[in-house]
Amino acid sequence: MMFYLDKGFDSCGPSEKTSDTEKALEYTEFNPGQDSDIMQAPKGENTKEKESSLCRCDSSFSSSLSGETVASDQVQMIHSFSEDNLRTFPGKYSPLKIGELRADYIPFFASHSEFVSFDVKDSSFLPHRSLRGETSKTIVIIPSMDLDATELKRMGSTAEFYEERQLYQLFLLVRDPSFKIIFLSSNPVDMVTTRYYLTLDGCSDSELKNRLSRLVLLNPKGDGNTNHSLSQKLNQNDKILRTIRNIVEKFSEGESPSCGLSFFCGSDSNDEISNKLKVRSLEANGRHLYFGSKQGSRQIFRKCGVPCAPGTPDIEDDDLLSTPQSGDSWSRNHRFICDPHNLAIGIARQIVLKNVKSSKWVVKLNQGFSGKGNACLNLEEILKKKYIDSNGLPLYGNDLVNAVAQDIEMEFPNMNFECKTSSWKRDATHAGYAEQIPRLGVIAEAFIEGSVVTSPSVQAVIDPKLVGEHRIEILSTHEQVLSGQVYTGCINPASEPYRSQIVKYTKKIGEALAEESIVGHFSSDFIAVKKCINGIDQWTIKAIELNLRQGGTTHPYSTMAILCGGHTDFDGVFRTKEGRQRSYVATDNYIDHRLKGLKSKDFLREFSSTSDPSIRKLRWSEDTKTGVIFHLLPFLEYGKIGFTAIGETPEEADLLFKRVSDMLIDIAEKRSHSS
């Protein structure tokens, strides 16, 4: 394994001098085949004298963690525990208690707990009631993309890079000295990226050492199957799971142990990890994921009286449902529309029997994500057609339904697929949409149109320790930025005219989910249509889907919440503990192909060390609690990057966002000219 801690702390404060810590962190390489149990020191230096307390990676350390030898190329970075104090695998575990934590959103504890104060310049951590020494707050972060592997494949070989969106949780190490983090990923996290997040506040070298001492990065190996997610690889590697459990116990020594598993989403595989480790998951269980599917969402909307678009399956469409051919266990315990013919019948029933005269329909795979499983069906010509029998008389009832359905089914291959790599039939690389319907199930909804249409969303968590309406915590409101129906970014907060309404709907949705024993993250997506009635603008709100997972709006909100310290008020606006508003504009999809080949560490060094005043103004400021934070940095070599621009007002956040875009355009143009 190549182990890098590159020269210089470009984002570690204003000092231009090279510190002793920087010298100790110059380029180093660890070779598992060597006898040395420490990293090689910089060339020409005495190894023992220059051994850094920041990081250590060796086979004896791994062995002492797990009770068996863990391949050292699976351990990217581990801080230097005392080997004598590390426990061997005990064989059976006792469940770890949750202690003082509101565990079902540990990632948000630092910004939401009424017990915690967040004055960065005062690191004494003396809130109303100090938790230091009382509770060990350890998070095991497993950002596994446990989505349908066939659909995920459409994103290409870089889909695993999205795991790094959850690096926002490293900010907890910056804000709270009692947090410890174990972060697992399919690919090694670049050390320059790690340093960028941990030194965003301009910390000292000694403080960085402290933060690194509370961080472990692991890269598990699987069986080589590229279709296996990170969590599936983990379940194949009991040695790594034992290592994780024992690190958690070591982190908790002498304190009341408290730990949670933070997943991107729930899944059968993640439930298995939770059971093996005896550590509670902070997200919905795999068995509950039906309610996060497209069909399950509609069921929840109907249950709690939140309006949604007309569509199928409806409550009268039970005869159209069947068990899917494959998928996770939760899907095999439910029935869906799994046949294109039945889908056509369901749409025809809406048109004929329910008088839904929409000429456009959205077809959605039940387990699609980010809008990439959607397709637009145009029925304009079918609605114009006159259907008659052999005697020339108009068709009615089920006869008309069957005739319309026959024509609808013929239109499926002509749908406009939101994902560019999707088509009705299989191509040389990807499964066809028609093949996915029997596997995943499908729904269809009338396309909602209007002169002004927006796509707001609300992010929330369900806290099992509270009761009634208080167990639903509203985290954030957004305007989603879409390309067609595909999510690309978000703006916080949602627009004022309907913000309170979507918050109210989301609380009702959360109550319905809580009645199903669901806890953790969820988000509600809506469509808002403005119509002028009697000279007065009015907004019609329709719920379109639920996500029982973290998503594209999670990391920008969490970044702001942890760095700024505060919460979202009853009106859907985020405010710091001093009562000052903060807003953001974020994207996962800034794309400029001229940036291809640009290494993230070079980009971060330049951004963090440049003397250009226009760029320096974009950096995060501890004084104003505003600035830009980058994410999805591994994508940069492919011409793509994500970032969150945080401002005091929506207008300031938008201006920051545009200035970052201008900076990236300038970088791209310079690279283009130089080549």
GUDREN-917396 format. One line per field, with one value per residue (C-alpha): residue in one letter; residue number from 1; x, y, z. Coordinates in steps of 0.001 Angstrom, whole numbers, padded with zeros to 6 digits. Each point is the difference from the previous one (the first is absolute). Layout:
<nodes>
code (A	...)
pos (NUM	...)
px (X	...)
py (Y	...)
pz (Z	...)
</nodes>
This chain:
<nodes>
code (M	M	F	Y	L	D	K	G	F	D	S	C	G	P	S	E	K	T	S	D	T	E	K	A	L	E	Y	T	E	F	N	P	G	Q	D	S	D	I	M	Q	A	P	K	G	E	N	T	K	E	K	E	S	S	L	C	R	C	D	S	S	F	S	S	S	L	S	G	E	T	V	A	S	D	Q	V	Q	M	I	H	S	F	S	E	D	N	L	R	T	F	P	G	K	Y	S	P	L	K	I	G	E	L	R	A	D	Y	I	P	F	F	A	S	H	S	E	F	V	S	F	D	V	K	D	S	S	F	L	P	H	R	S	L	R	G	E	T	S	K	T	I	V	I	I	P	S	M	D	L	D	A	T	E	L	K	R	M	G	S	T	A	E	F	Y	E	E	R	Q	L	Y	Q	L	F	L	L	V	R	D	P	S	F	K	I	I	F	L	S	S	N	P	V	D	M	V	T	T	R	Y	Y	L	T	L	D	G	C	S	D	S	E	L	K	N	R	L	S	R	L	V	L	L	N	P	K	G	D	G	N	T	N	H	S	L	S	Q	K	L	N	Q	N	D	K	I	L	R	T	I	R	N	I	V	E	K	F	S	E	G	E	S	P	S	C	G	L	S	F	F	C	G	S	D	S	N	D	E	I	S	N	K	L	K	V	R	S	L	E	A	N	G	R	H	L	Y	F	G	S	K	Q	G	S	R	Q	I	F	R	K	C	G	V	P	C	A	P	G	T	P	D	I	E	D	D	D	L	L	S	T	P	Q	S	G	D	S	W	S	R	N	H	R	F	I	C	D	P	H	N	L	A	I	G	I	A	R	Q	I	V	L	K	N	V	K	S	S	K	W	V	V	K	L	N	Q	G	F	S	G	K	G	N	A	C	L	N	L	E	E	I	L	K	K	K	Y	I	D	S	N	G	L	P	L	Y	G	N	D	L	V	N	A	V	A	Q	D	I	E	M	E	F	P	N	M	N	F	E	C	K	T	S	S	W	K	R	D	A	T	H	A	G	Y	A	E	Q	I	P	R	L	G	V	I	A	E	A	F	I	E	G	S	V	V	T	S	P	S	V	Q	A	V	I	D	P	K	L	V	G	E	H	R	I	E	I	L	S	T	H	E	Q	V	L	S	G	Q	V	Y	T	G	C	I	N	P	A	S	E	P	Y	R	S	Q	I	V	K	Y	T	K	K	I	G	E	A	L	A	E	E	S	I	V	G	H	F	S	S	D	F	I	A	V	K	K	C	I	N	G	I	D	Q	W	T	I	K	A	I	E	L	N	L	R	Q	G	G	T	T	H	P	Y	S	T	M	A	I	L	C	G	G	H	T	D	F	D	G	V	F	R	T	K	E	G	R	Q	R	S	Y	V	A	T	D	N	Y	I	D	H	R	L	K	G	L	K	S	K	D	F	L	R	E	F	S	S	T	S	D	P	S	I	R	K	L	R	W	S	E	D	T	K	T	G	V	I	F	H	L	L	P	F	L	E	Y	G	K	I	G	F	T	A	I	G	E	T	P	E	E	A	D	L	L	F	K	R	V	S	D	M	L	I	D	I	A	E	K	R	S	H	S	S)
pos (1	2	3	4	5	6	7	8	9	10	11	12	13	14	15	16	17	18	19	20	21	22	23	24	25	26	27	28	29	30	31	32	33	34	35	36	37	38	39	40	41	42	43	44	45	46	47	48	49	50	51	52	53	54	55	56	57	58	59	60	61	62	63	64	65	66	67	68	69	70	71	72	73	74	75	76	77	78	79	80	81	82	83	84	85	86	87	88	89	90	91	92	93	94	95	96	97	98	99	100	101	102	103	104	105	106	107	108	109	110	111	112	113	114	115	116	117	118	119	120	121	122	123	124	125	126	127	128	129	130	131	132	133	134	135	136	137	138	139	140	141	142	143	144	145	146	147	148	149	150	151	152	153	154	155	156	157	158	159	160	161	162	163	164	165	166	167	168	169	170	171	172	173	174	175	176	177	178	179	180	181	182	183	184	185	186	187	188	189	190	191	192	193	194	195	196	197	198	199	200	201	202	203	204	205	206	207	208	209	210	211	212	213	214	215	216	217	218	219	220	221	222	223	224	225	226	227	228	229	230	231	232	233	234	235	236	237	238	239	240	241	242	243	244	245	246	247	248	249	250	251	252	253	254	255	256	257	258	259	260	261	262	263	264	265	266	267	268	269	270	271	272	273	274	275	276	277	278	279	280	281	282	283	284	285	286	287	288	289	290	291	292	293	294	295	296	297	298	299	300	301	302	303	304	305	306	307	308	309	310	311	312	313	314	315	316	317	318	319	320	321	322	323	324	325	326	327	328	329	330	331	332	333	334	335	336	337	338	339	340	341	342	343	344	345	346	347	348	349	350	351	352	353	354	355	356	357	358	359	360	361	362	363	364	365	366	367	368	369	370	371	372	373	374	375	376	377	378	379	380	381	382	383	384	385	386	387	388	389	390	391	392	393	394	395	396	397	398	399	400	401	402	403	404	405	406	407	408	409	410	411	412	413	414	415	416	417	418	419	420	421	422	423	424	425	426	427	428	429	430	431	432	433	434	435	436	437	438	439	440	441	442	443	444	445	446	447	448	449	450	451	452	453	454	455	456	457	458	459	460	461	462	463	464	465	466	467	468	469	470	471	472	473	474	475	476	477	478	479	480	481	482	483	484	485	486	487	488	489	490	491	492	493	494	495	496	497	498	499	500	501	502	503	504	505	506	507	508	509	510	511	512	513	514	515	516	517	518	519	520	521	522	523	524	525	526	527	528	529	530	531	532	533	534	535	536	537	538	539	540	541	542	543	544	545	546	547	548	549	550	551	552	553	554	555	556	557	558	559	560	561	562	563	564	565	566	567	568	569	570	571	572	573	574	575	576	577	578	579	580	581	582	583	584	585	586	587	588	589	590	591	592	593	594	595	596	597	598	599	600	601	602	603	604	605	606	607	608	609	610	611	612	613	614	615	616	617	618	619	620	621	622	623	624	625	626	627	628	629	630	631	632	633	634	635	636	637	638	639	640	641	642	643	644	645	646	647	648	649	650	651	652	653	654	655	656	657	658	659	660	661	662	663	664	665	666	667	668	669	670	671	672	673	674	675)
px (000000	001183	-000592	000175	000138	001199	002289	-001488	-003222	-001354	-003330	001208	000230	001688	003584	002350	002698	000504	-000749	001464	-003268	000186	003494	-001203	-002776	002048	-000464	000240	-000517	-001015	000904	-001792	002767	002633	000905	-000405	-003171	-000190	-000196	003280	001203	001029	003145	003173	-001764	000298	-003089	-000479	000515	-002518	-002740	-003178	-002692	-002504	-000300	001089	-000733	001556	-000875	000558	-002442	-002613	000514	-000447	-003275	-001650	001557	000997	002249	-001765	001662	001767	-001060	-003552	000988	000527	000639	-000208	001207	002519	-001860	002150	000271	-000171	-003392	-001686	-002357	-000208	-003226	-002205	-002139	-003346	-000936	-002335	-002143	001443	-002287	-001076	000746	-000644	-000214	-003042	001458	-002250	001649	003422	001376	-002248	000481	002733	-002265	-003310	000558	-001146	002907	002775	001539	002006	002385	002963	002380	-000942	000862	-000595	-003270	-001888	-003691	-002980	001011	003354	000044	003785	001007	-003604	-000657	002223	-001621	001258	-001430	000755	-000677	-000748	-001059	-000880	-002018	-002517	-002151	-000967	003295	-001374	-001223	003154	002057	-001449	002089	003186	003076	000182	-003231	002001	001409	-003373	000914	002200	-003038	-000257	003390	-001981	-000196	003722	-001051	-001273	003639	000612	-002937	-000187	003079	-001977	-000925	001919	-000545	000690	-000488	-000129	000186	000442	002972	002676	-000833	002732	001904	-000010	-003796	-000069	002275	-002150	-003083	001750	001775	-002787	-000027	003713	000973	003461	002180	-000560	-003760	000224	001881	-002813	-002622	001916	000319	-003787	-000264	000442	-000296	-000491	-000262	-001449	000737	-002712	-000079	000749	-003635	-000402	-003777	000439	-000554	002249	-002295	-000041	003803	-000009	-002279	002489	002831	-000524	003555	-000763	-003280	001886	002490	-002814	-001649	003229	000920	-003439	000610	003464	-001450	-002494	002377	-000605	-003207	-003627	000153	-002282	000220	-002071	000314	-000536	-001023	-000866	-003145	-001462	000338	-000005	003787	000234	-002412	002334	002973	-001954	-000884	003582	001479	-002841	-000053	-003213	-000641	-000908	-002045	-003169	000251	000033	-003454	-001465	001332	-003312	-001227	002897	-000874	-002124	-003041	000503	000277	-003420	-001443	001365	-001309	-003496	000161	000813	-002127	002826	-001054	001935	-000303	-002564	001646	000245	-000029	-003068	-002012	-002163	002996	000708	-000638	002943	002551	002390	003196	003188	002388	002975	001275	000518	-002127	-002201	-001120	-000751	-002394	-002120	-001844	000557	-000894	002596	-001262	-000186	-003489	-001310	001662	-001872	-003262	000603	000616	-003029	-002205	001077	-000803	-003298	-001455	001527	-000174	003681	000617	003722	001783	003342	000796	003094	000942	002270	001912	-000810	003632	001215	002010	000800	-002639	002154	-002620	-002660	-001361	-002501	-002928	-001829	-003654	-001162	-001026	-001717	-002159	-001139	-000952	-003658	-000410	-002922	-001134	-000578	-003408	001389	-001318	002164	001737	-000687	001159	002466	-000207	001277	002629	001367	000045	001805	002417	000933	001043	001801	002068	001170	001332	002300	003019	-000317	000189	002499	002349	001559	003217	002004	001112	-003577	-002054	-003007	002030	003387	003065	003555	000724	-003186	-003203	-003108	-002746	-002409	002247	000043	-003779	-000407	002995	-000786	-003624	-001256	-002540	-001387	-001229	-001657	002566	-000680	000242	-000453	001434	002221	001056	002577	001283	000408	001007	000216	002544	-000839	000789	-002212	001247	-001272	000787	-002714	-003753	-002686	000838	003283	001548	000111	002974	000011	003606	-000269	-002129	001230	-000723	001344	001962	-000932	001173	-003221	-001001	003574	001272	003134	-000010	-002034	-000662	-000756	-002561	-003090	-002053	-002038	-003497	-000279	002835	-002242	-002400	002652	001350	-003514	-000426	003403	-000900	-003183	002048	002499	-002801	-001269	003516	000508	-003168	001792	002865	002296	002786	002816	000258	-002715	-000757	-003185	000037	-002790	-001168	-001276	-002076	-000937	-003333	-001608	-003609	-002078	003186	001571	002993	-000686	002255	-001153	002252	000242	002249	001882	002290	001765	003600	000745	003711	002542	000088	001271	-001335	001500	003652	-000471	-002423	002134	003103	-001722	-001625	003209	002266	-002415	-001718	-003734	-003264	-002924	-002804	-003725	-000117	002418	002946	003361	001340	003162	-000175	000371	-003164	001739	-001251	002241	-000808	001791	000076	001520	000713	001191	000341	002266	001404	002670	001852	003004	000635	000652	003345	000155	000990	-001998	003091	001450	-003315	-000358	003583	-000461	-003379	001311	003332	-000604	000532	-002686	-002403	-003026	000562	000925	-003427	-001610	001631	-001867	000146	-000252	-000802	-002987	-001013	-000196	001967	000306	000662	000831	-001070	000041	003667	000892	-002224	002229	002297	-003101	-000974	-002595	-000139	-002533	-000054	-002178	-000070	-001177	-001067	-001841	-002894	-001177	001271	003492	000118	-000989	002706	002626	-001190	000370	003483	001128	-001408	001974	003155	-000485	-000597	003233	001918	-001503	000903	003592	000303	-001515	002469	002984	-000842)
py (000000	003480	002232	003725	002990	002589	002894	003133	000976	002329	000362	-000158	003640	003180	-000919	-000100	-001873	-003731	-001351	-003055	-001791	000814	-001434	-003158	-000244	000323	-002715	-003367	-003526	-003059	-003354	-002885	-002365	001834	-000825	003582	000527	003715	002144	000886	003393	002701	-000781	000482	000168	-002428	-002215	-000314	003693	000961	-002484	002035	-000365	001139	-003230	-003569	-003010	-003377	-003662	-000579	002797	-001485	-003421	001269	001642	-003001	-002997	-001082	001570	002636	000734	003309	001252	000134	002528	003407	001888	-000842	002245	-001407	-001944	-001641	-003576	-001385	001567	-001405	-002879	-003164	-001186	-001254	-002240	001411	003633	001785	002736	003475	002390	003244	001962	003734	000191	000611	-002844	-000100	003054	-000013	001851	002912	-000202	002604	002571	-000845	-001016	002598	-001131	001078	003419	000679	002855	-001195	002485	-001341	-003682	-000533	-001744	001279	-000055	-000003	-003534	-001361	-003400	-000262	-003109	-001196	-001397	-001319	001107	-002302	-000121	-002827	001477	-002484	002101	-003046	000724	-002774	000813	-002362	-001178	-000069	003582	001098	-001403	002703	002508	-001688	-001155	003141	-000603	-000912	003528	001139	-001677	003019	002256	-001277	001423	002984	-001962	000654	003516	-001549	-000623	003717	001174	-002548	-001467	-002972	-001385	-002886	-001203	-003228	000660	-002854	000421	-002077	002106	001642	003549	002357	001375	003523	-000201	-001217	002835	002506	-000949	-000254	003363	002074	002167	000804	-002205	-000442	-003026	-001334	000250	-001832	-002781	-000232	-000222	-002646	-001997	-000252	-001157	-003398	-000610	-003542	-001520	-003521	-002550	-002099	-002967	002079	000202	003544	-000196	-000365	003099	001091	-001582	-003291	000023	000604	-002947	-002202	001166	-000936	001049	003613	-000165	-001269	002799	002550	-001375	-000009	003531	001099	-001655	001540	003434	-000533	-001206	001711	001638	-000900	-001610	001515	-000814	000113	-001222	002748	-001383	001785	-002121	-003045	-003437	-003693	000068	002927	-001698	-003000	002227	001575	-003431	-001274	003046	000308	003714	001821	001349	003681	-000468	-001875	-003775	-001914	-001423	003524	001052	-000716	003334	001717	-001588	001881	-002166	000044	003795	000300	-002318	002215	003153	-001467	-001215	003422	002053	001761	000725	-001741	-000286	-002395	-003257	-003743	-002291	001484	-001591	-001766	-001473	-002987	-002392	001567	-000780	-002933	-000926	001241	-002550	001112	002720	000466	-001915	003022	000139	-003721	000529	002444	000030	002463	000622	-002273	-000238	002685	-001190	000493	003414	000960	-001257	002075	003191	-000676	-000415	003426	001567	-001783	-000716	002872	002602	000934	001759	000653	-000418	-000605	-002697	-000752	-003668	-000830	-003119	-000744	-000028	002759	002872	003632	-000109	-002303	-002771	002287	000211	002389	-001529	002174	-000990	003072	-001917	-002724	002568	001401	-003413	-001108	-003604	-001862	-003614	-002035	001622	003486	000668	001646	-002311	000340	-001441	-002875	-000388	003545	-000586	-003024	001808	003032	-002244	-001801	003280	001182	-003177	000624	003418	-001286	-000556	003644	001510	002742	-001586	002400	-002035	000290	-003629	-001314	-001467	-002298	-002972	-001219	001396	-001319	001502	000516	-001840	001253	001875	-002792	-002495	002120	000172	-003699	000353	003280	000778	003259	002777	002757	003468	002793	002646	003197	003084	003738	003369	-000006	-003378	-000576	-003091	000713	-002591	-000379	-002060	-001380	-002693	-002136	-000155	-003103	001489	002624	-000317	001713	002820	000666	-003223	001519	002362	002210	000311	002133	001257	000327	000878	-002908	000822	-002467	-000799	-001357	-002243	-000775	001566	002154	002301	001995	003455	000603	001008	-000826	002922	001854	-000217	-003761	-000770	-000335	-002242	-002521	-000042	-000761	-002782	-001477	-000175	-001904	-002336	-000491	-000917	-002622	-001416	-000037	-002080	-002601	000009	001835	002181	002071	002147	000575	002689	001024	001253	002198	001752	003570	001587	003679	001018	003416	-000235	003176	002035	-001719	-002330	-003347	-003015	-003584	-002519	-003685	-002550	-002119	-002324	-000883	-000972	-002086	000753	002736	001707	002888	002565	-001687	000974	003729	000458	-002012	001931	003282	-001272	-001382	002872	002791	-001572	000521	-001510	000473	001993	-000611	002176	-002266	002435	-000972	002279	-000114	-000105	003808	000171	000905	-001523	-002143	-001318	-001993	-000956	-003407	-002215	-003554	000559	002858	-001413	001418	-002540	002330	-000819	-003659	-001181	002623	-001745	000921	000449	002514	001825	000160	001187	002797	001000	-000045	001733	002522	003682	001003	002139	-000941	-003700	000556	001597	-003299	-002037	-000951	002752	-000860	003620	000421	-003673	000339	-001367	-002906	-003658	-002492	-003636	-002929	000793	-003389	000988	002972	-002092	-000819	003657	000178	001391	000871	002959	001792	003793	001244	003622	002197	000315	-001982	002850	-000122	-003782	000301	002622	-002248	-002893	002069	001174	-003597	-000865	002897	-001224	-003518	001406	001993	-003128	-001971	002682	000172	-003781	000078	002648	-001754	-003242)
pz (000000	-000791	003007	-000690	002248	-002430	000757	001466	001712	-002615	001785	003555	000875	-001139	000817	-002980	001894	-000054	003457	001694	-000626	-003707	-000155	001675	-002579	-003148	-002591	001670	-001167	001967	-001449	001738	-001040	001996	003600	001136	002010	-000726	-003091	-001642	001067	-002462	-001854	001994	003366	002873	-000086	003748	000605	-002659	000792	-000138	002613	-002603	-001909	000221	-002156	000685	-000077	003717	000792	-002339	001524	003530	-001006	-001477	001642	-003492	-002599	-002052	-003307	000474	-003430	001363	002669	-001545	003205	003680	002784	002407	002661	002626	-001160	003532	000598	-003104	000529	-002009	-001545	002850	-002176	001182	000428	002346	-001548	000537	001812	-001545	003157	-000183	-003783	-002093	-001939	-003003	-001360	001587	-003059	000997	003756	-000027	-001601	001642	003601	002482	002189	-002321	-000640	-003171	000368	-002031	001530	003442	-000128	003710	-000877	003041	-000965	002338	000944	-001029	-001679	000018	001902	000273	-003421	-002747	-003233	-002713	-003513	-002395	-003439	-002791	-003016	-002081	-003137	000664	-003000	-002777	-001511	-003547	000218	001802	-002862	-002251	001966	-001206	001869	002155	001954	003117	000089	001343	003282	000742	000279	003575	000891	001299	003259	000509	000991	003239	000916	-000514	002093	002813	001723	001313	-003416	-001583	-003549	-001854	-003722	-002495	-003745	-003122	-001080	002159	001035	-001164	002986	-001417	-000097	003606	001060	-001897	002016	003362	-000286	-001479	003118	-000250	002941	001438	-000716	003509	-000422	-003320	001768	002514	-002724	-001897	003218	-000013	-003621	-001611	-003751	-001281	-003482	000099	-002689	-001580	-002311	-003098	-001128	-001291	000518	003755	002087	002850	002592	-001903	-000048	003732	000630	-001838	002259	003638	000842	-000842	001936	003040	-000444	-000081	003104	001971	-001058	001206	003351	000227	-000761	002843	002696	003334	-001238	-000505	-003451	-002606	-003655	-003141	-003571	-002563	-003391	-003216	-000039	001654	-001579	000841	-000139	002399	002401	-000013	000851	002859	001360	-000256	001710	002527	-000759	-000796	-003480	-000242	-003174	-000936	000066	-003250	000641	000031	-003395	-001698	001339	-001740	-003329	-002509	000711	003762	-000089	-001600	002639	002800	-001701	-000209	003608	001464	-002397	-001835	-003603	-002762	-003770	-001518	-000942	000052	001912	001659	002775	-002619	-001852	002226	-002906	-001868	002720	000297	001836	-001732	-001481	002094	002271	003743	002475	000699	-003635	-000100	002910	-002010	-003290	-002831	-003607	-001588	-003566	-002726	-000981	003540	000122	-003167	001524	003138	-002005	-002191	003082	001224	-003355	-000634	003434	002033	-002785	000313	-003300	000301	-003333	001734	002551	002028	000223	002958	000935	003636	001041	-002289	001524	-000786	-002753	-002131	000083	-001463	-003531	-001579	-001895	-002535	-000513	-001903	-003139	002009	001828	-003365	-001370	-000212	001108	-001604	-000281	-003158	-000383	000144	003495	002699	002426	003729	003307	-000007	-003775	-000377	002697	-001876	-003348	001436	001891	-003199	-001611	003149	000139	-003546	001068	002747	-002292	-001134	003494	000749	002552	002521	000246	-003202	000195	000297	-002834	-000196	-001177	001175	-001733	000008	003431	001987	000817	-001745	001832	-000941	001834	003131	000388	001007	002364	001734	-000687	-001471	000531	-002217	000948	-001920	-000894	001940	-002215	000430	-000975	003097	001422	002744	001803	003731	002575	003764	001904	003443	002561	002215	003596	001844	003427	-000366	-000502	-002035	-002366	001854	-001305	-003504	-000273	-003097	-001167	-003126	-002862	-003570	-003565	-002013	-003139	-002718	-003496	-001421	002904	001118	003234	-000387	003045	002506	001415	003689	001152	-002062	-001290	002603	-001592	000588	002437	003067	-001925	-001068	003571	001262	-002581	000891	003682	-000888	-002188	002818	002402	-002441	-000380	003777	000348	-002135	002569	-002418	001421	-001466	-003114	-002544	-002540	-001770	-003589	-001322	-003138	000438	-002780	-000019	-001454	-000143	001228	000019	-000233	003005	-000266	001645	000376	-000341	001768	-000911	001682	-002518	001976	003238	000589	003103	-000172	-000134	-003373	-002052	002487	003079	-000287	-000814	002880	002418	-001030	000813	003198	001474	-001070	000923	003009	000028	-001170	-002363	001624	-000264	-003129	-001897	000172	001525	002729	002091	003793	-000135	-002118	-003276	-003232	-002181	-003471	-002657	-003645	-000734	-002966	-000542	-003711	-001009	-003236	-002295	-002110	-000194	003662	-000828	001333	002766	003217	003074	002185	-002474	-000149	003792	000499	-002491	001428	003581	-000549	-002778	000710	-002537	002091	-002120	000774	003643	000502	-001017	002766	003131	002631	003677	000799	-002328	-000230	-003785	-002929	-002406	000803	-002753	-000161	-002454	-000564	-001614	-002938	-000820	-002177	-002065	-000422	002781	003556	002685	002364	002550	000193	003425	000424	002479	-002451	-003038	-002170	001524	-000335	-003656	-000596	001604	-002151	-003173	001015	000534	-003419	-001481	001754	-001409	-003487	000301	001076	-002884	-002541	001225	-000257	-003468	-001206	001555	-001774)
</nodes>
